[in-house]
């Protein structure tokens, strides 16, 4: 069975869009990065600093490995060491936005 050109192109575009928002791949739309920046400035700056550079001994988010979204999401959701759990405050979309900012935000600004 043959796919029409339009159908085939639609499938390619749909797959491309899904990949562009895959948190493990580190490719994010600018509006998601911007939302993550807003969340970061409200909730994360007090401990991680305005440049993610860990003042006072918190984790230096600039060094977080880009391919480890699951680890990041787990740390944000459940907390880690002195970081409290944020899972009750942030829905998954907000955690993905924070990840987008951590992975790409400072590098794109």
BELLIN-V300644 format. One record per helix or strand of 2 or more residues. SS is the DSSP state (~ for helix, > for strand). FROM is the first residue (numbers start at 1). TO is the last residue. Records with the same first field share a line. If there is no record, write none. Layout:
BEGIN
SS: FROM-TO + FROM-TO
END
This chain:
BEGIN
~: 5-20 + 30-48 + 55-57 + 61-63 + 69-78 + 92-108
END
